[in-house]
Amino acid sequence: VQLVESGGGLVQPGGSLRLSCAASGFTFSRYTMNWYRQAPGKERELVAAIHSAGAVTNYADFVKDRFTISRDNAKNTVYLQMNSLKLEDTAVYYCNAYWALYDYWGQGAQVTVSS
């Protein structure tokens, strides 16, 4: 099982980034896919979730109307489009796959918002 995040980096406040998470080794289409983040000294928190067919999404209040989660089950990939980035969005972003008792994590992608 592998979840590989990409697309992180350094961006100025107000800028945009798109994270991708490529999955392999499991039946991607069965899983709810989540993006979490963890800032230095803080607990990991859920950012966004998308259910298996992609019809249902959920967002943390602090990213609503700025971030969009999507998935392509044909490519086994989940995305997180991040717009209007703020300094407080700086964190390591983790991709997570969850179904029944199965729970997989990626290695994380650093997102730094700085002027």
MMTF fields as JSON, N, C-alpha, C and O atoms, coordinates in Angstrom:
{
  "mmtfVersion": "1.0.0",
  "mmtfProducer": "UNKNOWN",
  "numBonds": 459,
  "numAtoms": 460,
  "numGroups": 115,
  "numChains": 1,
  "numModels": 1,
  "chainsPerModel": [1],
  "groupsPerChain": [115],
  "chainIdList": ["A"],
  "bondAtomList": [4, 2, 8, 6, 12, 10, 16, 14, 20, 18, 24, 22, 28, 26, 32, 30, 36, 34, 40, 38, 44, 42, 48, 46, 52, 50, 56, 54, 60, 58, 64, 62, 68, 66, 72, 70, 76, 74, 80, 78, 84, 82, 88, 86, 92, 90, 96, 94, 100, 98, 104, 102, 108, 106, 112, 110, 116, 114, 120, 118, 124, 122, 128, 126, 132, 130, 136, 134, 140, 138, 144, 142, 148, 146, 152, 150, 156, 154, 160, 158, 164, 162, 168, 166, 172, 170, 176, 174, 180, 178, 184, 182, 188, 186, 192, 190, 196, 194, 200, 198, 204, 202, 208, 206, 212, 210, 216, 214, 220, 218, 224, 222, 228, 226, 232, 230, 236, 234, 240, 238, 244, 242, 248, 246, 252, 250, 256, 254, 260, 258, 264, 262, 268, 266, 272, 270, 276, 274, 280, 278, 284, 282, 288, 286, 292, 290, 296, 294, 300, 298, 304, 302, 308, 306, 312, 310, 316, 314, 320, 318, 324, 322, 328, 326, 332, 330, 336, 334, 340, 338, 344, 342, 348, 346, 352, 350, 356, 354, 360, 358, 364, 362, 368, 366, 372, 370, 376, 374, 380, 378, 384, 382, 388, 386, 392, 390, 396, 394, 400, 398, 404, 402, 408, 406, 412, 410, 416, 414, 420, 418, 424, 422, 428, 426, 432, 430, 436, 434, 440, 438, 444, 442, 448, 446, 452, 450, 456, 454],
  "bondOrderList": [1, 1, 1, 1, 1, 1, 1, 1, 1, 1, 1, 1, 1, 1, 1, 1, 1, 1, 1, 1, 1, 1, 1, 1, 1, 1, 1, 1, 1, 1, 1, 1, 1, 1, 1, 1, 1, 1, 1, 1, 1, 1, 1, 1, 1, 1, 1, 1, 1, 1, 1, 1, 1, 1, 1, 1, 1, 1, 1, 1, 1, 1, 1, 1, 1, 1, 1, 1, 1, 1, 1, 1, 1, 1, 1, 1, 1, 1, 1, 1, 1, 1, 1, 1, 1, 1, 1, 1, 1, 1, 1, 1, 1, 1, 1, 1, 1, 1, 1, 1, 1, 1, 1, 1, 1, 1, 1, 1, 1, 1, 1, 1, 1, 1],
  "groupList": [{"groupName": "VAL", "atomNameList": ["N", "CA", "C", "O"], "elementList": ["N", "C", "C", "O"], "formalChargeList": [0, 0, 0, 0], "bondAtomList": [1, 0, 2, 1, 3, 2], "bondOrderList": [1, 1, 2], "singleLetterCode": "V", "chemCompType": "L-PEPTIDE LINKING"}, {"groupName": "GLN", "atomNameList": ["N", "CA", "C", "O"], "elementList": ["N", "C", "C", "O"], "formalChargeList": [0, 0, 0, 0], "bondAtomList": [1, 0, 2, 1, 3, 2], "bondOrderList": [1, 1, 2], "singleLetterCode": "Q", "chemCompType": "L-PEPTIDE LINKING"}, {"groupName": "LEU", "atomNameList": ["N", "CA", "C", "O"], "elementList": ["N", "C", "C", "O"], "formalChargeList": [0, 0, 0, 0], "bondAtomList": [1, 0, 2, 1, 3, 2], "bondOrderList": [1, 1, 2], "singleLetterCode": "L", "chemCompType": "L-PEPTIDE LINKING"}, {"groupName": "GLU", "atomNameList": ["N", "CA", "C", "O"], "elementList": ["N", "C", "C", "O"], "formalChargeList": [0, 0, 0, 0], "bondAtomList": [1, 0, 2, 1, 3, 2], "bondOrderList": [1, 1, 2], "singleLetterCode": "E", "chemCompType": "L-PEPTIDE LINKING"}, {"groupName": "SER", "atomNameList": ["N", "CA", "C", "O"], "elementList": ["N", "C", "C", "O"], "formalChargeList": [0, 0, 0, 0], "bondAtomList": [1, 0, 2, 1, 3, 2], "bondOrderList": [1, 1, 2], "singleLetterCode": "S", "chemCompType": "L-PEPTIDE LINKING"}, {"groupName": "GLY", "atomNameList": ["N", "CA", "C", "O"], "elementList": ["N", "C", "C", "O"], "formalChargeList": [0, 0, 0, 0], "bondAtomList": [1, 0, 2, 1, 3, 2], "bondOrderList": [1, 1, 2], "singleLetterCode": "G", "chemCompType": "PEPTIDE LINKING"}, {"groupName": "PRO", "atomNameList": ["N", "CA", "C", "O"], "elementList": ["N", "C", "C", "O"], "formalChargeList": [0, 0, 0, 0], "bondAtomList": [1, 0, 2, 1, 3, 2], "bondOrderList": [1, 1, 2], "singleLetterCode": "P", "chemCompType": "L-PEPTIDE LINKING"}, {"groupName": "ARG", "atomNameList": ["N", "CA", "C", "O"], "elementList": ["N", "C", "C", "O"], "formalChargeList": [0, 0, 0, 0], "bondAtomList": [1, 0, 2, 1, 3, 2], "bondOrderList": [1, 1, 2], "singleLetterCode": "R", "chemCompType": "L-PEPTIDE LINKING"}, {"groupName": "CYS", "atomNameList": ["N", "CA", "C", "O"], "elementList": ["N", "C", "C", "O"], "formalChargeList": [0, 0, 0, 0], "bondAtomList": [1, 0, 2, 1, 3, 2], "bondOrderList": [1, 1, 2], "singleLetterCode": "C", "chemCompType": "L-PEPTIDE LINKING"}, {"groupName": "ALA", "atomNameList": ["N", "CA", "C", "O"], "elementList": ["N", "C", "C", "O"], "formalChargeList": [0, 0, 0, 0], "bondAtomList": [1, 0, 2, 1, 3, 2], "bondOrderList": [1, 1, 2], "singleLetterCode": "A", "chemCompType": "L-PEPTIDE LINKING"}, {"groupName": "PHE", "atomNameList": ["N", "CA", "C", "O"], "elementList": ["N", "C", "C", "O"], "formalChargeList": [0, 0, 0, 0], "bondAtomList": [1, 0, 2, 1, 3, 2], "bondOrderList": [1, 1, 2], "singleLetterCode": "F", "chemCompType": "L-PEPTIDE LINKING"}, {"groupName": "THR", "atomNameList": ["N", "CA", "C", "O"], "elementList": ["N", "C", "C", "O"], "formalChargeList": [0, 0, 0, 0], "bondAtomList": [1, 0, 2, 1, 3, 2], "bondOrderList": [1, 1, 2], "singleLetterCode": "T", "chemCompType": "L-PEPTIDE LINKING"}, {"groupName": "TYR", "atomNameList": ["N", "CA", "C", "O"], "elementList": ["N", "C", "C", "O"], "formalChargeList": [0, 0, 0, 0], "bondAtomList": [1, 0, 2, 1, 3, 2], "bondOrderList": [1, 1, 2], "singleLetterCode": "Y", "chemCompType": "L-PEPTIDE LINKING"}, {"groupName": "MET", "atomNameList": ["N", "CA", "C", "O"], "elementList": ["N", "C", "C", "O"], "formalChargeList": [0, 0, 0, 0], "bondAtomList": [1, 0, 2, 1, 3, 2], "bondOrderList": [1, 1, 2], "singleLetterCode": "M", "chemCompType": "L-PEPTIDE LINKING"}, {"groupName": "ASN", "atomNameList": ["N", "CA", "C", "O"], "elementList": ["N", "C", "C", "O"], "formalChargeList": [0, 0, 0, 0], "bondAtomList": [1, 0, 2, 1, 3, 2], "bondOrderList": [1, 1, 2], "singleLetterCode": "N", "chemCompType": "L-PEPTIDE LINKING"}, {"groupName": "TRP", "atomNameList": ["N", "CA", "C", "O"], "elementList": ["N", "C", "C", "O"], "formalChargeList": [0, 0, 0, 0], "bondAtomList": [1, 0, 2, 1, 3, 2], "bondOrderList": [1, 1, 2], "singleLetterCode": "W", "chemCompType": "L-PEPTIDE LINKING"}, {"groupName": "LYS", "atomNameList": ["N", "CA", "C", "O"], "elementList": ["N", "C", "C", "O"], "formalChargeList": [0, 0, 0, 0], "bondAtomList": [1, 0, 2, 1, 3, 2], "bondOrderList": [1, 1, 2], "singleLetterCode": "K", "chemCompType": "L-PEPTIDE LINKING"}, {"groupName": "ILE", "atomNameList": ["N", "CA", "C", "O"], "elementList": ["N", "C", "C", "O"], "formalChargeList": [0, 0, 0, 0], "bondAtomList": [1, 0, 2, 1, 3, 2], "bondOrderList": [1, 1, 2], "singleLetterCode": "I", "chemCompType": "L-PEPTIDE LINKING"}, {"groupName": "HIS", "atomNameList": ["N", "CA", "C", "O"], "elementList": ["N", "C", "C", "O"], "formalChargeList": [0, 0, 0, 0], "bondAtomList": [1, 0, 2, 1, 3, 2], "bondOrderList": [1, 1, 2], "singleLetterCode": "H", "chemCompType": "L-PEPTIDE LINKING"}, {"groupName": "ASP", "atomNameList": ["N", "CA", "C", "O"], "elementList": ["N", "C", "C", "O"], "formalChargeList": [0, 0, 0, 0], "bondAtomList": [1, 0, 2, 1, 3, 2], "bondOrderList": [1, 1, 2], "singleLetterCode": "D", "chemCompType": "L-PEPTIDE LINKING"}],
  "groupTypeList": [0, 1, 2, 0, 3, 4, 5, 5, 5, 2, 0, 1, 6, 5, 5, 4, 2, 7, 2, 4, 8, 9, 9, 4, 5, 10, 11, 10, 4, 7, 12, 11, 13, 14, 15, 12, 7, 1, 9, 6, 5, 16, 3, 7, 3, 2, 0, 9, 9, 17, 18, 4, 9, 5, 9, 0, 11, 14, 12, 9, 19, 10, 0, 16, 19, 7, 10, 11, 17, 4, 7, 19, 14, 9, 16, 14, 11, 0, 12, 2, 1, 13, 14, 4, 2, 16, 2, 3, 19, 11, 9, 0, 12, 12, 8, 14, 9, 12, 15, 9, 2, 12, 19, 12, 15, 5, 1, 5, 9, 1, 0, 11, 0, 4, 4],
  "groupIdList": [1, 2, 3, 4, 5, 6, 7, 8, 9, 10, 11, 12, 13, 14, 15, 16, 17, 18, 19, 20, 21, 22, 23, 24, 25, 26, 27, 28, 29, 30, 31, 32, 33, 34, 35, 36, 37, 38, 39, 40, 41, 42, 43, 44, 45, 46, 47, 48, 49, 50, 51, 52, 53, 54, 55, 56, 57, 58, 59, 60, 61, 62, 63, 64, 65, 66, 67, 68, 69, 70, 71, 72, 73, 74, 75, 76, 77, 78, 79, 80, 81, 82, 83, 84, 85, 86, 87, 88, 89, 90, 91, 92, 93, 94, 95, 96, 97, 98, 99, 100, 101, 102, 103, 104, 105, 106, 107, 108, 109, 110, 111, 112, 113, 114, 115],
  "secStructList": [7, 3, 3, 3, 3, 3, 7, 7, 3, 3, 3, 7, 6, 6, 7, 7, 3, 3, 3, 3, 3, 3, 3, 3, 1, 1, 7, 4, 4, 4, 1, 3, 3, 3, 3, 3, 3, 3, 7, 6, 6, 1, 7, 7, 3, 3, 3, 3, 3, 3, 7, 6, 6, 1, 1, 7, 3, 3, 3, 7, 4, 4, 4, 6, 6, 6, 3, 3, 3, 3, 3, 3, 6, 6, 6, 6, 3, 3, 3, 3, 3, 3, 7, 1, 7, 7, 4, 4, 4, 7, 3, 3, 3, 3, 3, 3, 3, 3, 3, 6, 6, 3, 3, 3, 3, 7, 7, 7, 3, 3, 3, 3, 3, 7, 7],
  "xCoordList": [0.851, 0.0, 0.887, 1.83, 0.561, 1.305, 0.358, -0.558, 0.604, -0.024, 1.119, 1.894, 1.222, 2.34, 1.808, 1.177, 2.073, 1.636, 2.655, 3.853, 2.166, 3.025, 2.33, 1.129, 3.101, 2.516, 2.704, 2.284, 3.323, 3.567, 4.655, 5.291, 4.86, 5.896, 5.69, 4.924, 6.39, 6.343, 5.478, 5.648, 4.552, 3.657, 3.407, 3.456, 3.141, 2.835, 1.385, 0.55, 1.077, -0.324, -1.202, -0.832, -2.365, -3.271, -3.041, -3.844, -1.965, -1.642, -2.381, -3.221, -2.046, -2.715, -1.704, -0.604, -2.097, -1.354, -2.355, -3.487, -1.934, -2.755, -1.93, -0.883, -2.424, -1.806, -2.433, -3.63, -1.61, -2.088, -1.642, -0.615, -2.417, -2.066, -2.353, -3.507, -1.3, -1.434, -1.442, -0.539, -2.458, -2.641, -2.363, -2.595, -1.868, -1.654, -1.688, -1.441, -1.995, -1.948, -3.248, -3.291, -4.316, -5.615, -6.694, -6.399, -7.937, -9.051, -9.478, -10.35, -8.858, -9.013, -10.48, -10.879, -11.274, -12.646, -13.534, -14.612, -13.115, -13.904, -13.71, -14.544, -12.632, -12.179, -12.643, -12.671, -13.005, -13.103, -11.677, -10.804, -11.466, -10.138, -10.188, -11.107, -9.186, -9.136, -7.81, -6.788, -7.848, -6.632, -6.618, -7.583, -5.504, -5.252, -4.059, -3.326, -3.891, -2.687, -2.229, -3.006, -0.931, -0.356, 0.668, 1.674, 0.397, 1.316, 2.248, 1.912, 3.406, 4.365, 3.735, 3.147, 3.866, 3.351, 1.859, 1.302, 1.201, -0.245, -0.624, 0.172, -1.853, -2.335, -2.743, -3.06, -2.717, -3.183, -4.679, -5.423, -5.122, -6.525, -7.032, -6.293, -8.304, -8.932, -9.221, -9.795, -8.818, -9.039, -10.254, -11.142, -10.281, -11.36, -11.474, -10.511, -12.672, -12.937, -13.805, -14.616, -13.619, -14.46, -14.798, -13.917, -16.085, -16.529, -16.175, -15.708, -16.401, -15.839, -16.224, -15.376, -17.486, -17.924, -17.671, -17.829, -17.283, -16.955, -18.12, -17.958, -19.303, -20.482, -20.621, -21.299, -19.987, -20.127, -18.762, -17.79, -18.707, -17.475, -17.77, -18.887, -16.754, -16.872, -15.608, -14.516, -15.777, -14.647, -14.639, -15.686, -13.437, -13.311, -13.709, -13.507, -14.266, -14.726, -13.606, -13.847, -12.398, -11.309, -10.831, -10.007, -11.323, -10.937, -12.13, -11.955, -13.337, -14.516, -14.432, -14.026, -14.818, -14.824, -13.435, -13.291, -12.405, -11.039, -10.416, -9.692, -10.696, -10.108, -11.179, -12.356, -10.749, -11.656, -10.983, -9.875, -11.663, -11.175, -11.885, -13.075, -11.14, -11.724, -10.946, -9.863, -11.505, -10.828, -11.086, -12.086, -10.158, -10.3, -10.075, -8.935, -11.148, -11.034, -10.358, -9.805, -10.392, -9.714, -8.199, -7.45, -7.757, -6.317, -5.841, -4.661, -6.757, -6.403, -5.722, -4.7, -6.288, -5.675, -6.721, -7.848, -6.316, -7.144, -6.372, -5.144, -7.116, -6.514, -7.034, -8.113, -6.239, -6.695, -6.253, -5.074, -7.221, -6.958, -7.077, -8.121, -6.006, -5.969, -5.801, -4.782, -6.801, -6.783, -6.8, -7.115, -6.46, -6.476, -5.743, -6.247, -4.561, -3.81, -3.426, -3.118, -3.455, -3.133, -1.89, -1.511, -1.271, -0.094, -0.39, 0.449, -1.585, -1.945, -2.231, -2.486, -2.191, -2.332, -1.01, -0.972, 0.065, 1.358, 1.308, 0.945, 1.674, 1.596, 2.123, 2.373, 2.284, 2.48, 1.097, 0.314, 0.806, -0.486, -0.348, 0.538, -1.26, -1.226, -2.461, -3.579, -2.24, -3.314, -3.646, -2.752, -4.937, -5.384, -6.486, -7.374, -6.403, -7.437, -8.084, -7.393, -9.401, -10.092, -11.287, -12.099, -11.38, -12.543, -12.595, -11.609, -13.72, -13.914, -12.793, -12.677, -11.987, -10.914, -9.577, -8.558, -9.573, -8.338, -8.108, -9.007, -6.879, -6.539, -5.096, -4.168, -4.906, -3.563, -3.197, -4.054, -1.881, -1.391, -0.231, 0.576, -0.167, 0.993, 2.068, 1.902, 3.175, 4.324, 4.224, 4.958, 3.328, 3.119, 3.805, 4.83, 3.226, 3.788, 3.795, 2.783, 4.932, 5.051, 4.44, 4.751, 3.579, 3.032, 3.437, 3.112, 4.14, 4.58, 4.036, 4.297, 3.286, 2.73, 3.497, 3.428, 4.227, 5.081, 5.302, 5.369, 5.413, 5.714, 7.213, 7.666],
  "yCoordList": [-1.194, 0.0, 1.244, 1.358, 2.166, 3.431, 4.587, 4.501, 5.679, 6.965, 7.958, 8.151, 8.585, 9.478, 10.871, 11.089, 11.813, 13.187, 13.956, 13.679, 14.909, 15.804, 17.145, 17.267, 18.153, 19.462, 20.493, 21.641, 20.103, 21.069, 22.057, 21.915, 23.062, 24.029, 25.32, 25.391, 26.347, 27.678, 28.585, 28.644, 29.287, 30.177, 31.415, 31.362, 32.518, 33.754, 33.763, 33.065, 34.537, 34.663, 35.096, 35.967, 34.474, 34.74, 33.861, 33.864, 33.114, 32.248, 30.919, 30.675, 30.062, 28.761, 27.64, 27.841, 26.475, 25.24, 24.125, 24.194, 23.1, 21.899, 20.699, 20.397, 20.027, 18.793, 17.605, 17.592, 16.625, 15.364, 14.226, 14.313, 13.176, 11.968, 10.774, 10.478, 10.097, 8.926, 7.677, 7.464, 6.86, 5.667, 4.402, 4.346, 3.392, 2.091, 1.005, 1.264, -0.203, -1.338, -1.663, -2.578, -0.925, -1.219, -0.733, -0.048, -1.092, -0.737, 0.69, 0.932, 1.607, 3.039, 3.468, 4.244, 2.979, 3.454, 3.111, 3.688, 2.201, 1.837, 2.813, 2.901, 3.518, 4.26, 5.702, 6.376, 6.164, 7.595, 8.129, 7.558, 9.237, 9.852, 11.181, 11.984, 11.373, 12.561, 13.279, 12.672, 14.555, 15.351, 15.876, 16.478, 15.633, 16.169, 17.113, 17.132, 17.888, 18.7, 18.786, 18.63, 19.04, 19.201, 20.32, 20.241, 21.358, 22.483, 22.224, 21.452, 22.858, 22.647, 22.942, 24.004, 21.987, 22.177, 21.988, 22.209, 21.581, 21.413, 19.976, 19.223, 19.612, 18.278, 18.207, 19.211, 16.981, 16.768, 17.038, 16.647, 17.71, 18.041, 17.704, 17.775, 17.337, 17.009, 18.283, 19.231, 18.296, 19.445, 19.225, 20.073, 18.067, 17.801, 16.303, 15.558, 15.876, 14.464, 14.323, 15.194, 13.207, 12.919, 11.439, 10.588, 11.143, 9.764, 9.008, 9.595, 7.712, 6.83, 7.199, 7.176, 7.536, 7.86, 9.318, 9.722, 10.094, 11.489, 12.445, 13.647, 11.923, 12.779, 13.581, 14.608, 13.117, 13.771, 14.261, 13.505, 15.52, 16.103, 16.837, 17.299, 16.932, 17.664, 18.485, 18.082, 19.642, 20.544, 21.063, 21.261, 21.278, 21.99, 23.443, 23.992, 24.051, 25.439, 26.378, 27.348, 26.095, 27.037, 26.989, 27.815, 26.05, 26.013, 26.122, 26.149, 26.184, 26.268, 27.472, 28.56, 27.266, 28.29, 28.659, 29.528, 28.007, 28.243, 26.98, 27.049, 25.838, 24.574, 23.704, 23.766, 22.892, 21.958, 20.593, 20.47, 19.579, 18.211, 17.536, 17.751, 16.723, 15.981, 14.679, 14.514, 13.766, 12.496, 12.026, 12.376, 11.225, 10.57, 9.086, 8.637, 8.335, 6.91, 6.126, 5.054, 6.638, 5.967, 6.1, 5.255, 7.171, 7.415, 7.107, 7.271, 6.661, 6.371, 7.567, 7.423, 8.72, 9.945, 10.856, 10.981, 11.482, 12.488, 13.799, 13.817, 14.893, 16.207, 17.139, 16.941, 18.146, 19.221, 20.539, 20.893, 21.248, 22.563, 23.592, 23.707, 24.335, 25.294, 26.692, 27.006, 27.516, 28.899, 29.853, 29.461, 31.103, 32.15, 31.691, 31.82, 31.16, 30.597, 31.673, 32.811, 31.27, 32.156, 31.652, 30.487, 32.543, 32.144, 30.937, 30.05, 30.908, 29.831, 28.502, 27.499, 28.486, 27.22, 26.463, 25.33, 27.074, 26.408, 25.153, 25.209, 24.022, 22.742, 21.65, 21.872, 20.473, 19.277, 18.693, 18.467, 18.455, 17.934, 16.451, 16.028, 15.665, 14.216, 13.704, 14.158, 12.776, 12.056, 10.815, 10.141, 10.527, 9.384, 8.65, 9.262, 7.327, 6.48, 5.667, 5.046, 5.672, 4.989, 4.201, 4.72, 2.935, 2.081, 0.931, 0.216, 0.754, -0.32, -0.211, 0.814, -1.238, -1.231, -0.809, -0.826, -0.434, -0.108, 1.398, 2.191, 1.757, 3.171, 3.365, 2.894, 4.06, 4.219, 5.697, 6.565, 5.962, 7.352, 7.538, 6.633, 8.718, 9.1, 9.682, 9.785, 10.064, 10.561, 12.048, 12.568, 12.729, 14.149, 15.035, 14.671, 16.198, 17.204, 18.546, 18.967, 19.193, 20.474, 21.595, 21.746, 22.363, 23.584, 24.745, 24.768, 25.695, 26.859, 28.123, 28.392, 28.884, 30.147, 31.264, 31.426, 32.029, 33.065, 34.19, 33.963, 35.387, 36.526, 36.793, 37.717],
  "zCoordList": [0.0, 0.0, 0.0, 0.783, -0.893, -0.931, -1.186, -2.004, -0.46, -0.724, -0.855, 0.083, -2.012, -2.275, -2.592, -3.627, -1.684, -1.878, -2.713, -2.664, -3.466, -4.227, -4.378, -4.139, -4.777, -5.041, -3.943, -4.093, -2.853, -1.794, -2.19, -3.234, -1.34, -1.625, -0.878, 0.083, -1.34, -0.735, -1.604, -2.822, -0.964, -1.698, -0.85, 0.379, -1.516, -0.799, -0.337, -0.912, 0.685, 1.11, -0.055, -0.842, -0.149, -1.257, -2.461, -3.394, -2.458, -3.581, -3.545, -2.679, -4.513, -4.661, -4.833, -5.348, -4.397, -4.633, -4.842, -4.363, -5.558, -5.673, -5.235, -5.808, -4.213, -3.754, -4.473, -4.761, -4.75, -5.311, -4.406, -3.734, -4.4, -3.641, -4.539, -4.847, -4.952, -5.805, -4.945, -4.136, -5.122, -4.294, -5.084, -6.292, -4.396, -5.021, -3.956, -2.778, -4.381, -3.472, -2.764, -1.942, -3.069, -2.478, -3.446, -4.426, -3.163, -4.045, -3.739, -2.905, -4.417, -4.138, -4.111, -3.243, -5.039, -5.192, -3.998, -3.857, -3.15, -1.969, -0.81, 0.091, -0.847, 0.328, 0.347, -0.683, 1.528, 1.768, 1.824, 2.477, 1.122, 1.102, 1.862, 1.701, 2.674, 3.522, 3.36, 3.043, 3.58, 3.747, 5.178, 5.649, 5.853, 7.184, 7.092, 6.104, 8.147, 8.227, 9.68, 10.621, 9.813, 11.14, 11.104, 10.399, 11.87, 11.996, 13.173, 14.072, 13.174, 14.276, 15.633, 15.84, 16.552, 17.894, 18.032, 19.107, 16.956, 16.997, 16.657, 16.096, 17.008, 16.684, 15.209, 14.571, 14.705, 13.337, 13.274, 14.173, 12.206, 12.077, 10.686, 9.704, 10.618, 9.342, 8.57, 9.106, 7.309, 6.44, 5.538, 5.457, 4.859, 3.905, 3.702, 3.881, 3.323, 3.077, 1.839, 1.525, 1.142, -0.022, 0.008, 0.134, -0.109, -0.031, -1.309, -2.285, -1.285, -2.301, -3.734, -4.626, -3.961, -5.322, -5.678, -6.831, -4.695, -4.953, -4.865, -5.077, -4.552, -4.544, -3.257, -3.232, -2.198, -0.897, -0.432, -0.404, -0.075, 0.449, 1.75, 1.987, 2.574, 3.836, 4.035, 3.635, 4.662, 4.872, 6.295, 6.912, 6.8, 8.065, 7.841, 6.758, 8.853, 8.713, 8.281, 7.562, 8.711, 8.43, 6.977, 6.583, 6.174, 4.755, 3.809, 2.591, 4.361, 3.492, 2.573, 2.984, 1.334, 0.289, -0.202, -1.063, 0.339, -0.152, -0.744, -1.737, -0.14, -0.577, -1.235, -0.878, -2.204, -2.859, -2.957, -3.48, -2.452, -2.572, -3.74, -3.969, -4.47, -5.586, -5.752, -5.191, -6.522, -6.766, -8.18, -8.806, -8.665, -9.956, -9.704, -9.58, -9.629, -9.31, -10.432, -10.185, -11.647, -12.758, -12.634, -13.125, -11.971, -11.801, -10.383, -10.073, -9.524, -8.125, -7.469, -6.797, -7.668, -7.182, -6.54, -7.022, -5.448, -4.799, -4.808, -4.726, -4.91, -5.036, -3.942, -3.384, -3.661, -2.792, -3.429, -3.412, -3.985, -4.553, -3.438, -2.796, -3.212, -2.111, -2.685, -3.299, -2.479, -2.949, -1.768, -0.644, -2.029, -0.99, 0.261, 1.377, 0.06, 1.189, 2.189, 1.833, 3.455, 4.559, 5.292, 5.171, 6.047, 6.815, 7.692, 7.847, 8.262, 9.181, 8.488, 9.155, 7.156, 6.44, 6.364, 5.885, 6.83, 6.83, 7.688, 8.863, 7.097, 7.789, 6.873, 5.689, 7.446, 6.639, 6.358, 7.28, 5.095, 4.675, 4.367, 3.625, 4.965, 4.838, 4.113, 4.355, 3.248, 2.572, 3.405, 3.915, 3.534, 4.326, 3.569, 2.977, 3.605, 3.005, 4.116, 4.923, 4.153, 5.25, 4.721, 3.956, 5.141, 4.816, 5.803, 5.983, 6.432, 7.423, 8.473, 9.143, 8.615, 9.602, 9.006, 9.696, 7.738, 7.04, 7.033, 6.752, 7.351, 7.542, 7.087, 7.744, 5.963, 5.399, 5.336, 5.173, 5.472, 5.492, 4.522, 4.31, 3.945, 3.164, 4.048, 5.264, 3.429, 4.184, 4.475, 5.315, 3.792, 4.034, 3.015, 2.439, 2.803, 1.9, 2.636, 3.196, 2.623, 3.33, 2.49, 1.309, 3.115, 2.516, 3.418, 4.605, 2.846, 3.6, 2.942, 1.769, 3.71, 3.229, 3.922, 5.14, 3.122, 3.701, 2.7, 1.492, 3.217, 2.354, 2.33, 1.655]
}
